[in-house]
Amino acid sequence: MLIGYSLRQTGTVVPIDELSRLTGYGDIVESQRLAGGSHGSTWLATRADGSQVVVKAGGHLPDGLFPAEAEGLGAIAATKTLSTPKVLDVGPHHLVLEVLSAPPATPAFWEAAGRAVAALHSNTGPAHGWHRDNWLGQLPQHNGWCLDGHEFFAQHRILRYLDEPPVQAVLGVEVLRGIERICSRLSVLVPVTPPVLCHGDLWSGNFLSTLDGRPAVGDPAVAYTWAELDISMMYCEQRPDERFFDAYLEVHRLEQGWKERMELLHLRELLSVLAHFGAYPELCAKTVRRVQGILAGFC
């Protein structure tokens, strides 16, 4: 649940000269910090002609983080399924985006969003992975190509977090070993499905709306992987109107029993948040125990 940006303003005024230096825009006359943002800070900047842009910036972040985010937005936009905010400028420590609206809280919007995500997932890849590593939040997302989806999910989406200091600090040996055992038996828990283009951080808080009301998304962590990984975040993090899932399934079929796999697949997000913020250790442990219980039924 790593937020891209929210159009809710915090009221914090930031130095205009700093935004001008980062972006090269010499005509910024007003700025307001926006809520959210795991990639440094996010501002709504107003230029002299009255136009506005969203600026994400952070000098302490890795040089490739914002270019990777811009590439992900472009990859999704190129499918002509989900809209994304246009990338107006990008550099090592900043990203300038067009301003989009917050999504309307209507069933019709979420129905359209479900169809758009399903269409996105119709784009299949040559294997699980991406041509480069990128970021989920402020931690690297490893995307080395792999023909085996179970191996990819185990190595690059679950086990990669077990060496992170906050995870080591708060999860006991029993839970860590439980995670490793789950990963070794993924093939009996998750059916074989093709790698498709996934947003990678798809929860309802990363949805936006274009001026004409079409669903849009921000803050991607793209890769070709299981469609159910995207759906698990929508299902487990601030679940939207059920029409989202109904509309999605009309366009893109998920294997039987998909709801029973949501908690398992959502373990990646729990571990990511734990690695970032030290949050959700009890929920991680409960999830591991429940999945182990399911796994015991196959033994």
N, C-alpha and C positions, 0 to 999 in steps of 0.2 A: 504494500500500500504506500507507494512512494510517489508523492504528488508532483505533477508537472507545474501547473500554476492554477490559481483560482482567481476569478475576477472580483472576488470580495477584497476590498482594499483594507489594509491594516491601519491606515492613517499615518504611517511612519514616512516622513519626508527624508529623502536621501540627497546627498550632494549632487547637484546637476553636473558640476564639472567632472565628477568621477564617471558618470554615465557617458558624458561627451568624450572623455578620454578613451573609455573602453570601446565605444561603438564608432567613434569618428564622426558622430553627428554633432555638428557645432551649433545646431539650432534648437536644442532641447530647452524648453522654458519651464517645465514643471514635471515632477516625478512623484509617484506614490508607490510604496512597497506593497506587493500583493501577498495574500495569504498562500501558504504552501511553498513548495519548492525544496526538493532534496538536493538539487544541484546548485549550491550556493544560495544566492538571493534572486528574487524576481521582482521587477518593477514595471509599472505602467508609465511610460514616458510620453509626454505631450510635446510636439514640435511646434515651431513658430507658426506654421500654416494651419494648426489645429488638429492635424492628424496624430494618431496615437499608435504606439508600438509596444509590444511586450519585450522586455530585455531580461534575459537570464544571464547572470554573471557570477564569477567567483575565481579570484586569482589563486586560491589555494588548491584548486581542482586540477586533475591530470590534464595535460595539454590536449589529448585526443577525445576528451569526454564530449564536449559540445559538437565537434565535427561528427562524431559517431551518432549523436542524437539527431543532428540534421540529416545525416544519411538515412537513418531509420524513418524519419518523417517522409523523406523523398521516396523511399521504397514502398511505403504504404500508399502514398498519393499516386504513385505510378500505376497501381492496380486499378484505379478508378472505382474503388469500392467504398472505402471510408475516406472522408476528407481529413485533411490535417491543416494546421495553421501554416501559411506560406513562410518559408525561411527567407528573410530579407537580408540577413548578414550573419556570418559566423566566423569566429576566430578561436584561438586557443583558450581564451578565458571569457568568451561571451557568445550569446546567441540572440539574434533579434528576430522576432516572429510577428506575424499579423495578429491583430486582436480579434478573437472570436468570442461568442457569447456562452454563458453557462447554459447547460441543456435544460429544456423545459421538463418539469416533473409530470409528464403526461404519458399514458400508456402508448399513444400513437408514436411518440418519439422513440420509446424503447423497442417497439415493434420494428420500426425502421432500422434501429441500431442492430437488432438481432439479425435482420436480413443482410445488412452491410457487413457485419463480422463474418457471417457464413460465406458471403461472396469473397471476402479476403482469404478465408481458409480454403478456397478452391484453387489457390495458387500453390502448386506443389513444388518441392525442391529436389535437387539431385541426391540429397542425403540430409541427415540431421545436422544442423550447425549453421554457420554463416562464414563468409569469406574473411572475417576479422573478428576479434574479440571486441565487445563493447561494454556497456555498463548497465547494471541494474542498481539504481540509486548511485551511491558513490563507490561501490565495490565492482571490480571487474566481473563481467559475465563471460565465461569461457565458452567458446563456440567452435572448437576444433571439429572438423567434419567426422561423421561417424555413420556407417550404414545401419547400425543396430540402434534403434530408438531406446531400448531398455538400457543399454550401455551408456548412451548419451545422457539420458535423464539421470542415471545413477552418478556418473562421474562429474558431469558439468552443471547439474542443477541441484544435487543434494550433497554428495560427499565433499564437493569443493568448499562447503561452508564449515565442515567439521574442524578445520584447522584455524578458523578465525578466533582470535582471542576471546571475544565476548561469549561465543558458543562454548569454547573450552571451559570458560570460567563458571558457567551456570548450568550446563547440562552434565549430569553425572555419567560415570562410566557405563552404567546399565542402559541409559537412554542412548548414548552414542553407539554402543554395540547393537542396540535394537535397530537403530537407523541403518547400520551396516548390514544387518541381517535382512531387513526389508529390501535394501538395494540388491542383495544377492538373489532375491526371489521375485523380482519385479515381473518376470515373464509369466508368472502364474496369477499375478494381480492385475496386470494391464494388457489388453489385447494388442496385437501388432496393428498399427495404423501408420499411414504414410506421413512423411514430414511436410508440413504446410507452412506458409508464411504466417507467423504469429506476431502480434504486437509485443508480447512478452511481459507487459506490466498492465494488463487489461482489467482494470476495475472501474466501477462507475464514476469514481472521482477523477479519472483521466479522460472522461468524455466531455466534449464541447459541442457547440452547435454553430453552423454557418449562419450567415445573415438570413438565408432563405430557409433555415430550419433543418438542414441535412445534418446527420450525425457526423461528428469529427472527433479525432482523438489526438492527444498529445503525449509527451514523455514516453516514447517507445523504447523497448529493449529487444529489437527484432532478431529473429532467427527462424530457420525452418525447423519445426519440431511438432509434437503432438498438438492437434487442435484442442484437445481436452485440457491442456495446460492453461491456455487462455480462458477457457470456460470455467475452470476451477476458481479463478480469481473472481469472475463475475458472480459465481454461485456462493462463494464463501466470504467475500468482502462487500458489505453493504449491498446486498442483493437488490437488483432493480426490479421493476415490474415483471411479473411472470411472462408477459407477452414477449419479452426479449428472448427467452428460451424457446417458447412456442414457435416464434417466427424463425429463429435460427434453425430449428430442427426441420422446418418445412423446406429449407434450402440445402442444409448440410447435415447428413445423417451421422449420428454418433453411435458407437457400438452399444449393444444392449448392456444395461447395468451401469451406464455412465454416471448416474447420480451417486452410486456407491463408491466410485473412484475419486470423487471430488476432494474428499478429506485427505486422501493419500497424496494427490497431486498438489494440493495446497500446502503441503509440508515445505515445498521449496520456498514459498512466500514467507512462511513462519520463520524458517531458518534465516532468510535474508533480513527480515526485520530484526531478528535476534542478533545477527552479526553486526547490524548497523547501530542499534540502539539498546541492546540488552533486554528487549521487551519480549513478552510472550513465552518465557521458558516453561511455565506450567502448562500452557496450551500445547507447546511442542511435545512435552512429555506425555500428555494425555492422548494426543494424536498418535504418537508412536505406539503407545500401549494398545489403543483401539485397532490400529492397523495390524499389529502383531497378533491380536486376537482373531482377526479375519484370516491372517496367514496361517494360523494354527489349524484352521478348518481344512486347509489343503494338504496338511501333513498326514 
